[in-house]
């Protein structure tokens, strides 16, 4: 299997798991957390010969569920252990297969909380004899709003069980969850929220209309064997893929809007080196293991500093090396400072190559949200903010900010593809739309019209100078 020496998290976690201790383990991404719990659990299950489901592993995404299922198959190849991945977006026959595994007692169930809850609601899921509960990427599950589902699932499990919680970050909500589901846990903390040492991290300060030419230049100049390009907006994925193909690069995109079959096909094609560039949203930033990924490129700064750590953590896994490149426009510079504070180091800001013209001056205090107010939509965390910005860069983050067009914009170098064409500006959803009761801002209804409607109108003594009655809107 290629395991000669255990990683630090494996070295600390495996003995505690074999001693049947509850643990809460926090380690940087790419350090072998999955094997840290699978190896001892497979060993225990193979010797116990349970005739029921003994292990439940909860994960945030379908891709991670499938990957762990494949790792169970690999690590337990010579062990009598069965497993199945339970996740949404699958076909009807796969639902029936999941149902048979849940009722027939597969040894290990790897599930996303939402799909498992759907099966549990039909009454045939029996987890009352469960021995081991694992929460992998727990912080991501809470970020995705699975807290209530997790607690409902836990309430259906026996209280006498071993619970293992693995996370790449340790926010307060993880602490709160651990107090509810763990019993006297042992704690493992290893370099929380820091990228692996083998990652060569680089930043380029760039205007949005320089991003695609710069991307092409870097791919041609660097020795890129394979690359994942992350973007915070789903609408950017297909646009970037089309631009890369026009440049002559083989590329594919993956995002949550695709069917499960399409997502699996795209990811498998990338792993099989059918194409060397995969453009993705943050659904690929957690737990997904790509062998020898040479480059990660952030087309925009992620919304949260922790997401930066997870994105760049797709490369330099298992003590290897890799390069992580991030494009930062003039409106995202304050996010750089947050990342640097989190990882406790300054990130190198490289100058643009010759011929690209001037770049924005680094100013981490700047928070220019462009036109339309803060973010042009929801103030924070909004993936679908109102207002449409220009191009696939256009601020590049989930808030869809749009800064002013820079003076002296750099010309495209010869041979480069045209930047993504600006979309026609759309009216903001808030303007002219009725607001919920009690919501501040926007146009308030004219209550005086309702009051005046029933008033007895005085005689019109001067009809020539009177205004026509205002028509009432009864919709």
N, C-alpha and C positions, 0 to 999 in steps of 0.2 A: 504493500500500500504506500510505500515511500515514507513511512514514519520511522525515522531512526532515533531521533531525540524529541521528547515532548516540548511543546511551546510552554512559556510560563503559565498561561491560564490552564493548560492541560495538566501541567505538573502540580498545580495547586488544587484543581477541581476534582480530578479523578479519584484521589484517595478519600476526599470528603464524601463523594457520591457513593463510593463503595462502603463507607461507614454509615450510609443511610442518613446523612445529615441534609437538612434543607440548606440551600445556598443561594446567595444573591451575588452574581458575578458580573463585574463591569470591566471590560477590556476593549482596547481599540479594535477597530474592524480589521479583518484579515489575519487574526492571530490564532485561529483554530478553535473557536468556541464550540462549533457544532460537533466536532470530533471529541471535544472535552466531555460532552454528556452522552453522545451516542456510544462510544466505546464501552464505558462501564455499564450502561443500561442494556446493551446487546448481550454483554457477558452475563448479567444477572438473569435476563429473560431466557437465554438459551439453556441455562442450568435449572430454571424453575419449572419449565414445561407447563405454563399456564394454559387453561382451556378457555380463557376469556381475554378481552382487551385489557392489557396491563399498563399501557403507556399512552398518554395523550400529549402531543406536542402542538402548541398553538403558535402560529406565525402570522405576520401581517399580510403577506401577498401570495398569490398563486405561484409565482415563479419560485419563491423561496420554499413553498410547500413541496413542489416537484423536485427541487434540488435536494432537499433533505431526504425525500423518499429514495432518490437515486443513491444518496450516500449510505442510507441504511442497507440498500441492496448490495453496495460495494463492500462496506465494512462487515456486513453479516453474511457474506457469500457462502461461507462454510458453516454458518450457524442456522439452526432451525427457527428462523425469525421471519414473520410475515409483516408487511406494512402496506399502507395505502395513503395517498394524498387526497384530502377532501377539500375541494375549493369550488367557487362559483364559476359561472361562465361556461359550464360544460354542457354536453349534449344529454338528451334523455337517457340513452343507454348507459352513459357514465354515471348518471344519478342512480340508476338501478345497481350498477356495480358498487357504488359507494354505499348504498343501502345494504347490499349483501355483506360487505365487509364489516359494517357497523353491527349488523345482527348476527353475523357468523363468528365474530370475535377475532379480528386481525390483531396480532400482538401489539403493533404500534400504529396509532392513528396520527397523521400529521394534518392539521386542519387550520383553515382560516376561521375566525370566530363566527362570522356571519353565516357561512354555509353550514357549519356545525349546528348553529342554533336553528336553522331551517329544518335539518333532519330531526333534531331533538323535539321540535314542536309537533312532529307527527307521532311521537310516542313510542317509537321502536328502538331508540338508542338506549343501551344499557351500559352505564359507566359506574355502576354502584360498587364494583369490585376493583376499581382502578388502583394501581400501586404507585405509579409515577406520573407526575404532571410537570411538563416543561413549558416555560414561556420564553420563546426565542425572539430577539429584537423587541423586547417588551416596550421600550420607549416609543418605537414606531407605532405599535398597536394602539398605544394611548393617544398618540398624536392623530391617529386616524379615527378616533372616537369609539374605540372598542371597549372602553372601561366597563360599561354596563353589561355588555355581552360576556366579558370575561368573568365578572362577578356572578352572573347567572349560571354560567357553566360550572364555576367552582362550587356553587351551592348544590349542584346535582352530583358532586363527587363525594366519596367518603372522606371524613375528616382525618382518618388514619392513612396518610399517604406521604410520600416524599415529594417535595416541590422544589423545582430548580428554576430560578429566574436569571436569564442572561440578557444583558443590555450593553449597548455601546456608550451610552451616556447615563448619568445618574441625576435627573431632575427630581424635584420634591415629589412630584406625582408618583414616581417609581417607588420612592420611600414609603409613601402613603399606601400604595398597593401592596408592597411587601409586608407591611404590618398587618394587613387584612388576610393574607393568604399563606404566609410563611410562619413556621413555628421555630423560634430560637435559631435563626439562620446563621450560618457561617458566612463571612463576607470576604469577597476577593475583589480588590481594586488594582488594576494595572493600567497606568498611563491613560486615564480617562480622557476621552475626547481629543486625542492627539493622533495625527496621521503617523504611519509607520516611518521609521528613519530612512528607509530606502527610497522614498518618494522625492524626486527633484521637482519642487514646486516653483512655478513661475507665474507672474502676473504681467499682462499687457494692458496699459491704459489706452483705450481706443474709443473713437466715436462709432456709433452704430453702423454708419455706412462704410466703415473700414473693416468690419468684422469678417465678412466673407472673403474679400481679397487677402486679408491676413491669414485666415484659415487655410486658403489654398497655398499660400506661400509657405506656411509652416509644414503642411503635409508633404509638400514637395522637397523641402529642405531637410526635414528631420527624417531619421530612419524609423518610419512608422510601420510596424508589422501588423498591428491592429489597434483600433482606437474606439472609445466610446465618447460621443459628444452629448453632454447633458444640457438640456434647456428647461426652464421652469414652466414654459407654456406649451400646451399640447398643439396649439395652432402653428407653432414654429417647426414642429418635427418634420412634416411633409415638405414644407418650404425649404428647409435646410437640405433634406434628402434630394430634392429636385435640383437644387443648386450644385450639390456635390456631383451628381450624375452629369450635369452639363459640363463640369470641370473635367470629367473623364474618370472619376473615382467610383468604384462600386460601393454602394451604401444602401442601407435599409433602415427603417424607422420602427420604433415600438413605443406604444403608449396605451393608456387604459381604454381608449375608445375602440381598440381592435378586439376582435373576438379572441377567445382563449387559443383557438387553433392558429390564428394569425400570429399571435404573440409567441407561441411556442415555435412556429416555423421561422420567425425572424430571429429569435434567440439561438435556435439550433443551427441555422445557417451561419450565424456569426461565429459560434463555437467551432463549427466545421470549416471555418475559413473560406466559406463561399464568397464572402465579401469582407473587406477589412475595416469598414467603418459602420458603426451602429449609432444612430441618433435616438436618444431616449429621454423621457421625463424621469422624475425621481423614483418611479416604480422599480428601476434597476439599481438604485443607489444603496439598497440594503441587502446584505447577505449573499447576493449573487456572485458566484465564484467563476471567473473566466481565466482559464489557464494562460499564464504568461502574457497578460495584457500590458502592452508596452506604453500606451498613452491614454490619459483621460483629459478631455478638454471641456471646460465649462464655458459654453457660449454666452452665459450670463451668470452673475453672482446669484447663488441660491438665496431663498428667503431667510433661512435661519443659518447661523454659524455652524450648528451641528450637522446640517445637511451638506455643508462643504466637506466636513471630515468624512462623511459617508461616501460622497461622490469620489473624492480623490482616493479613498480607500479601496476602490475596485482594482487599482494597480498596486504593484509592490507587495503582493500578498505572499504569505508564508516565507518571509525573509528574503524575497526577491527584490528587484529594483524596478523603477518605472518613473514616468514623467507626468506631472499634472500641470496643465496650462489653464489659466483663467483669463477671460476677457472682462474688463471692467470699464463701463462707460462713465460719463461724468456724473450721473445721478446715483450710482451705486458705490461710490467711494467710501461712504460711511460704513457700509457692510464689511469692507476690508478690515477696518479697525476692530470690528466685533470678532472677526475670525482670528485676527492676530492676538487679541486678548484671550480668546479661548484656547488656542494652541500654544500660547506663551512664546511666540517668536515672530519676528518681522518677516514678511514675505517679500522676496526680491521683485522690484518693478523694472521690467526690461524695457528699453526704448524700442520704438517701432523700427522695422527694417528701413533701409534707405529707399527713398522714393515714395513713402507712404504719407509724407506731409506731417504737420504737427499733431501731437497727441494731447489729450486733456491734461492739465496740470493736476497732480495728485493733491487733493484737499479733502481729508476725511471728515472735516466739519461740515461740508456742503451737503444739504439735503434738498436739492431742487427737484420738486415733484412736477415741474412743467405746468402745462395748462390744465385747467379743470379741477384744481384743488389737489389735495393730498392723494396721490395715486390714481386719480381719475375714477375711483371706484371705492371698494372697501378699503378701509385704512390699513389693515394688516391681515396677512394670511389669506387675502382674497384671491382665489385663482381665476375668478370670472369678473374682475372689476370692469366697470363701465368705461366707455371710451375706447377707441381703437387706435393703436399707435402705428407708427410707420415701420414696416418691414419686420423681419425675423429678429433683428436686434432690438431696435426701438425701446431701449431701456432693458429689455431682455429679462425682466423679472415678472413675478406674478401680479404685481401691482399695475403693470402696464403703464409705466410712466413714460412721458415723452418730453425730452429736453429740447432746448432750442437748437436749430441747425447751426453747426459750428462754422465760423468764418474760415476761409482758406481750406476747405475740405480737400483731402488728398485725392489726386487723380488715381484711377485704377492702373496698376502696373499692366504691361502688355500681357495678354493671354489670360487675364483673370476674368472670371464670370461676373456678370453684372449683379450688383447687390439685389436682394429681394425687393421687388417692386412695392412701393408704398400702396397700401390699400386706401380706398376712398374713405374719408372720415365718416363715421357713423354718429348719429345723434346719441347722446348719452341717455341711458335708460331712465335716469331719474327725471330728465327734463320733460315736463308736461305730463308725467304719469302721476296718477293719484297716489298719495302716500297713506301709509297705515295710520290708523287713529292714534293720536298722541305723538307721532313722529315729528321731529323738529325740521324746520327748513321747508323749502318748496313752496308752491302756491297754496295758500289757505283758501278754503271754500268761503264764499261770500254769504255769511249767515243772514246779512241784512236783507237779501233777496227773499228768503223764506218768510221773514217777518213782514216785509212790505207787501208780500203777495196777498195777504188777507186784509190789508188795510183798505178802508174806503177812500178812493181817490177823490180829491176835491175837484170841483168843476174847473174846467180849463177856461180861464177868462181871456187868454191870449193864445189861441191855437196856432197862429202864424209863427210865434216865437218858441213854441214848445217843441221838445225833442220827442221823437217816436219812442214808444215803450221798448225797453230792452227785452228781447225774447228770452224766456226761461229755458235752461238746460235741464230736462227731466231725466237724463240718463244716469 
